[in-house]
Amino acid sequence: PERADMFFQASFLCYQYSAEKGCPSALRSLGQYHLFGYAECRDKFKAVEYVKKAALLGNSYAQMDLGLYYFIGFGVKKNESKGLYWTTRAAHNGCTEAMESLGRRFLMDGKYDKAHYWLSEGIKHNYGGCYYAVALENLHGIGCEINIEKGWNLLCLAADHNYGFACYLLAEAYRLGEFKSMKIKRDINRCAYYLQKGIKALNDDCMLLYGQLLFVGTEISQDISKGIHYIHMAAQNGNPKAQIIMSGLFFEGKLVEKDDVKAFYWIRKAGTRGGRPALRQLAYFYEEGIGVAKAPDKAKKIWEIYDLLAPDKPSE
């Protein structure tokens, strides 16, 4: 952690120097630092300020960021028109993520011609996210007839172009031997291939499933330590199920060294995204003072949230 802090501090100074010279990518990077709190910088208004400067200088990724900020009202007043304006500018400047964003947004609005235009543009740039969005169109009949086979083929193309969640869906299909109404040959080797490909694309669902398969060892060769490694990786990437598992491992102390502080850390990370199981455990930790000072008032508030959630259904 200390070395990471030193790296972020040094990088921040370099970006700051380049930003003062008017470098658009450095300005956007400073915006990211203030967005995510790197190098102890966290200021949403400064994040918007730097991103806006970079966007005006033509940085397509900054333009996409600024469009998103306007769509959700982050550091600026929510404004759909400005969000669409900046996202469109980013797409025209070659930002494939912006092309996907526009395609998905127009699909939701029922503007299928505009959606198909931008998704087609993204596909011309071989962007996996656009292949995935068109796959969903065919799988769910959004603006077209349902076509499972075509959707499957587009998912394969999305995975071939390193779209992580497409890799996860294909891995699950090969593990189970079915996809929607399609029967496919069960192939655990293909499953492992797509999981490893998804992991390289930083998909946390792939990390978790691969870790679980290694941990259990009934479908692929068992390797508990490697399984825990991938589950931990998924937890670090924000997967609430993986965070619950890591909390349980540290709490039990059988397969890893017992550490109540880490157990609390991971169950708190899971929070409401982990649904009732995570909240139940978090409330218990606060009640008993496990890895944290006893806090019955906090536990009571968590139980109130717990009661509002549908049984065993994670909140969105």
Salt bridges, closest charged atoms under 4 A:
GLU49 OE2 - LYS53 NZ 3.52
ASP65 OD2 - ARG28 NE 2.71
GLU80 OE1 - ARG105 NH1 3.78
GLU100 OE2 - ARG104 NE 2.86
GLU121 OE2 - LYS124 NZ 2.95
GLU137 OE1 - HIS116 NE2 2.60
GLU172 OE1 - ARG175 NE 2.77
GLU178 OE1 - LYS183 NZ 3.23
GLU219 OE2 - ARG175 NH1 3.34
GLU219 OE1 - ARG186 NH2 2.70
ASP260 OD1 - LYS258 NZ 3.09
